[in-house]
Amino acid sequence: MGRLLFIQDNGVNENLGIMSIAGVLRAHGHDVDLILIDEHPKHYLDLIHQYNPDLIGFSFMTGNRNWAFTTAKTIKQRFNKPIIFGGVHPTLFPEDIDLSYVDYICVGEGEYPVLELMNAIEKAEDCSGIQNLWVKQNGSVHKNPLRNLIQDFDSLPLPYREIYYKYKFIKDLPIKRFIAGIGCPYRCTFCHNPRQIKIFEGTGKFVRKKSVKRVIEEIRAVKERFVLKRVHFSDDTFTLDKKWLGEFLAVYRNEISIPFSCNIRIDQVNEDIIRDMHESGCWGVAFGIESGSEKIRNELLKKNLKEEDIVTNSEVIKKYGIKIRTTNLMGLPGETLEDAFKTISINQRIKTDYTGANVLVPYPKTEIVDYAIEHNFLPADYSIHNFDQVMRKALIKSPYMREFENLCALFNLTVKFPFLTPLTRRLIRFPFPKFFSFLRLWEALENMLYHQLFNVAGFRYSFHIVKNVVRHVWS
């Protein structure tokens, strides 16, 4: 039996990929555990020593790269255990990983590559040819080809959620996240999705849905063993497959019947779909507007989303009492303050219940970064090697960088109370953007409201979120 230990910074987001990998490994006789460093800041190295893993794993996104690099170096120096990096960032930027302290990089889905690696480690066999893995061995790196994407999710064991639920503040949370489908067919310029489509070309269908039976089975397994009063589907676009959606809602209504929320494309729904979702227990939907300027939204960001669809379909959602949560971007290349206030205006028009705005994080290898470099909104040498994500800080060159940062903090209140708009126009000129950062607590409050977390477990969980936000904003 091999022992794999995952390391994560905090428990704000349970990694559903880690749960899936853990389920596969346990089904094949391996032991898997997880340490949330924020829960053991002074003792996590002692816990690693006690567990004595054969392999230490990190799964992370680009925003967490600096934390992952620093923590992995510390662990390597202390234990000299083999370390594997996986997740979105290593998949997109394997060349960003310093292989002096990392032994394996998993590019793409990890269930079967990690299983094969654990089998090889347990039996002391050669692992240099495992597909999806970059393997450091004897001074060289074997960059193995990708395997086909998983198409039959029913063949996988159920995710091992206990790896997170050992932490009481996660286990007792009344809302739990699920994934019904993987992949997104859209090609928004600020998103890495187009890059992933290119990476996985030729490895099978990129956008995939689990069977209705499988999703219901996953939910029922949690419902029978843990607290479950709200379900959230974290799919990029839950309403993508209309036939699947109709079948699922009928079964969900009869067999689960727990209020749920999900992410949608606002132009993908109509009254029939919204009515069915409402009758099946849909509590809230989230979708991206990104910009109130149709020119920016569709020409720069390539959302291909008409204002008419946003307004009309939002009215239908409101008609059925479903709450709306939107995401929005500021600090876009060439954006003016009037463009930004158009984003506020459209949110006010549709009477968004919960909302949030962030300055654009220009991730390398996205189309919008190529555009920004070409038009001198970013330095010509901008790349992942000099990328540093500073939370809430505008990086795209603009005469309004300070104003965009302030406007993000004032966004929620201005949308909620339109009469504040003239005051907001004045306040965004304030020269110290961090002065308004405390208003981000209002955004945390809205997240609690959206997910109906006004209870003891919800406040306990939200404390961890607020602690994280405050630490990063004021660092």
N, C-alpha and C positions, 0 to 999 in steps of 0.2 A: 504493500500500500504506500503510495506516494503522498506527500503532504505539500499542498500549495497554500500560501498565505497571501491574500490581497491586502494592499495598503491603500487607504483613501484618506483625503484630508479631513472631510467632515461628512455628516449624514444628511445634509440639506437635500441631496438628490440620491436616492438609491439607484445604483447602476443596474439596469435590467439586463445588460449584457453579462455582467459578473454573475448575476443570479442564474442565467442560462448556462454559462460555462460550469458553474458550481454544480448545477443539476446533472449535467453530463458526466462530470468527473466522479461524483458520488455514485451514480448509477453503474460506474465501472470500477468501483472499489477504492477510489482515492479519497483522501480526507482534504477538506477545504475549509478555510476560515478567513476572517476579515478583521482588520484593525482600523478604526476611525481615529486618526491621530489627534484630532481636536478633543476627543473624549479621554485621551491618555497622554497629554502633552509632555509629561515628565517621565512617563513609564513605558512608552511604546516600545523602546528598545529592549526593555526587560521582558515584555510580552512576546516579542519576536524570539528572544532567547529561549523562553519557556516552551514555545510551540515547536521550535527547531524545524523549520520548513525545509523541504528539498528544493523549493522554488518560490521566489517572491515575485508577485505580480502587481503591476500598476496599469490601470486603464483610465485614460484621461483625455480631456479636450485641450485645445490650444491655449485657452485662457489659464489652464493649470500647469502649463509646461514648466515654468520656473520652479514651482513648488515640487513637481515630480522630479525634476533634475536634481535639485538640492537634497531632497529627502533620500533619493536613491543613492546618491554619493555617500551620504552619512551612513546609511545601512550597509553599503558595500564595504566601507572602511572598517566598520565594526565587526561584520560577520563574514565577509567574503563569500556570501551565498550567491548562487546564480539568480539573476534578475531578468524578468521579461517585461517589456513595455508593449501595450496594446491600446486599442481604442481609436477614437477619431483622429487625434493628432499624429500618433505614429503611423497610421494608415496613410494620411495625406502628406506627412513630412518625415518619412523614415530617415532621410539624409540629415535631419536636424538632431538626431540622437547621437550622443557621444558614446561610442561602443567601448570606451575604456572602463566604464562601470556598468554597462548593460550587456547582457550575454545574448539575448534574443529580442527580436522585434516581430510582433505579429501584425501583418498587414491584412486588414479585412476581418472577416468573421473568425472568432477564436475557438468555437466549441470543439471542433475536431482537431485543429492544429495543436491546441493545448493538451487535449487528451493524448494525442500521439507523442507529444513531448514528455508528458508525465509518465507514459508507459516506457519510453526509452530511458528516462532518468532512473526509473525504478529497476529496470533490467540492465542498466549500465550499457545500453546499446547506442549505436551511432544515430544521431538525430540531425545530421547536417543536410539531409535531403527532404525535410518535411515541408510540404507546400504551405504557402502563406507566411513562412518564417524566414527572417534574416538570422543566420546563425553564425556567431563568432566562434571560430575554432582554429587553434594552432596558428594564430597570427593573421588569419584571413577571414573574410566574411562571405558566407554562402547566401546569395540572394535568390531564394527559391521562387518559382512561379506561383501564381494564384491558382487555387482550386476553384471549382464551380461553387457559386453561391447556393446556400441551402434553399431548396424549393419546398420540401415536405416537412413543415414544422411539426406535424403530428407525430413524426418519428422521433422527436426529441423528448427526453424526460421532462417533467415539469420543472420550471425554475425553482431553485432552492432558495426561497425567500428568507429562511431562518438565518442565513448568513448576515442579514441586516436586522432581523427581528430579535436578535439577542440583545439589541439596544432598546430599552423600554420606551424611549421617546419616539422611536420609529414604529415599534410593534403596536403601541396603543393608539397610534394616530388613526382616527376614524376613516380617513380617506387613503386609498391605496392606488398605485399607478399600474396600468397594464398596457401592453402593446398588442394591437390586433393586426397591424400591418407594418411592413418595413419598406422604406424607400419612398422617394417623391419624384414624380416625372417632370416637375417644373424646374426652370433654369434661372431663378432670380440671381442677379449679378452679385449680390452681397453675400450669397450663400455658397458653401462648398459642395452642395449637391451636384452641380454640373461636373465638378472635378471627380467626384466619386463615380458618376455615371461613366466617365471616360476611363477611370482606373479599372472598373469591373466589366468593361466591354468584352464580350465574348465568353463570359463566365456564367451565363444564364440570365433569366429574367431579373431585372434590378428591383422593380416595384412588385412586392409580393404581399399576399394576405394569408394569415392563418385561417384554417377552416373555422366555421361558426362553432362546430363541436369543440375544437381545441380551445378557443377563447373562453367559451362557457365553462369548460373543465378547469381552466386556470383560475377563473373567478370563483367558482364553486369551492375549489380546494382552499382558497383563502377564507371564504365566507364561513366554512365549516370549522376552521381552526383559530381564526383570529378576529379581532374587531374589524368590521367592514360595514360602514354606514354610507359611504360615498365611493364611487368608482371614477377614476379619471383615465381616459385613454390618451396616451402620449404620442400616438401616431402623428406624423407630420400633417397628414390630411385624412381624418377618420372617414370622411364621406366620399372618398375617391371612387369606390366601386359601388354603384347604385344597386346592382342586383344583390351583391353580398350584404350591403347595408339593410335592404329590405328583409332578407332572410334572418339576419342577425337580430334586428330589432324585435321581430316577432318571437323568437326564441328567448331573448333576454327578458322581454316583458313577462313571459309565462314562467320562466325558470329562475330568474335572478331578482328582478323587480327592485333594484336598488338605484336611487338617484345617481345620475352620472353626468360628467362633463367631458368635452372633447375639443380637439382642434379641427377647424374646418377651413375650406376656401369659401369665402362668402358668395362667390359666383357659382358655386356648385350645388347650392341648395335652392329649393322652391317650397311653395306652401305644402305640397303633399309630403315632402321629405321632413320638413319641420314639424308638421302635425304628427307624423309617425314617431319622430324622435321624442316629442313632448309626451305622447301617449305611452312611450316606453320608459319614461322617467328622466329624460334629459333636463338637467338643471341649468347648465350653462355651456356656451360655446366661445371659443377664443379664435380670433383670426387676425392676420396682419393687414393693416392698412399701409403702414410704413410712411407714406407721404400723401398729403392732401392735394398736392399738385399732380394733376394727371400726366403732365409732361414728364416730371421726375419719376413718378411711379411706374410709368409704362415704357418710357424711352431710356431712362438711365437705369432703373432697377429691373426693368423687364418683368414686372408683375403681371402684365396683361389683365388688368383689373379695372373695369369701368366704374366711375363714380355712381352711375345709375344703379348698377348692381349692388354696390355697397349700401346705398340708401334704401332701395326698394326691398332687398332681402332682409335688411336689418329691421325694417318695419314689420315684416312677417314674423321674424323671430320674437320681437317685442309683443306682437299680437298674442302669441302663445305663452307669454310670461317667462320665456327663457332669458337668462341673463347674458349680457354681451361683455366680453373682455377683448380689448384690442392691443396690438403691439405697434409701435411707431418709431421712426428713426429721425434723428436730427444730425446736422453737421455733414450733410452729403455734398459731394463735389458740385460746386456751382450753385448750391442752395442759397437763397436769400432769406432774410427774416420774414418777408411776406409769404414766401413758400412755407416756412415753418408754421406761421399762423394759420395757413390754410389747413394744415394737419390738425391743429387744434379745432378749427372751425368745423371740419367734417365730423370729428368726434362729438362735438357739441350737437351737431345737427341730428345724428343718429341716436343721441342720448345714451352714449356708452355708459354701462354700469361701472365697469372697472377698466382701467387703462394704465399704460405705462409708456414712457418714451426713453430711449437711450441714444447717446451719440453713436454714430457709426463706428464700429470696430473694423478697421480695414485689414481683414485677414489676407495674408499673401496667398497667391494662387487663385484668387477670386477675380472675376471679370471686372468688377468695379475698381479693384486695385490697379489692374492693367490700365484702365481708363484714367485713373487719378495720376498715375506716373506719367502717362503720355501727355496729359494736360497740365502737368506741373503742380498738382495738388498734393503730391507726395514726392520725396526725393527719388532720384533715378536709381539709387542703390537700395531702395526699400525691399527687404526680403525677410524670410523667416529668421535669418541669422542675426538681424538687428531689430527684430520685432519685439516690442515690449508693450503689453496691454496694460494701460493705466486706467483703472476703473473710472468711468464717468468723464474721462478727459477727451476732448476733441483732438483728433490727430490730423484730419484733413485741413489743409491750409485754407483759411478763410478770414475775411475781416471781421467775422462774427463768431469766432470760436468761443469767446467768453460768454456771449449771449446764448449760444446754443447750449452750453453747459448749464447755465442758469435756467433756461427754459425747460430743460429736461426735469429739473427738480420742481419747477412750478407747474408742470404740465397737468398732473392729476387734478389739482385744485382748480386750475383754470378751466378744464373741461367740465368738472363737476359744477362749478359756479361761474357761468359765462359772464356775469356782471364784473368779474375780476379781470377780464381781458385788458381793459385800458391800464389798470394798475400793473399787470404783468408786463406790458410793453415798457413801462418805466423801470420796473425792478430788474429786468434782465440786463440793464446797463451797469448794475452793481459790480465793482471791480474785483470782488473776492468770491469766485464761484462756490467755494466750499462752505460759505456762509449759509447757503440754502440747502446743504446736504441733509440736514436733519429732517427736511420734508420728505425724504425717502422713506421715513417711518410710516408716512401716510400710505405709500405704495405697499409696504408690508401689511398694513392694516387692510387694504383693499384685497390683497391676496388671501388673507384670512377670511374675509367676507365672501369672496368668490368661491372658496373651497369649504365654506361653512365650518370654520374652525374655532368658533367661539365656545370653547369647552376647555376643560383642564388639559387634555392631551394636546389640543390645538395650540394652546398658549405655551405649553412646554416645548413643542416643536418649533413654534414661531420664535421663541427665545433664541434658539440656535441660529435661525436665519438672521435675526436682528444683530446678534453678536457678531456674525460673519460680516454683515454689511457695514456695521460700525467700524470694525477692525480694518476693513479694506478702504473705506471712504476716508478715514482719518489717519491712515498710515502715511 
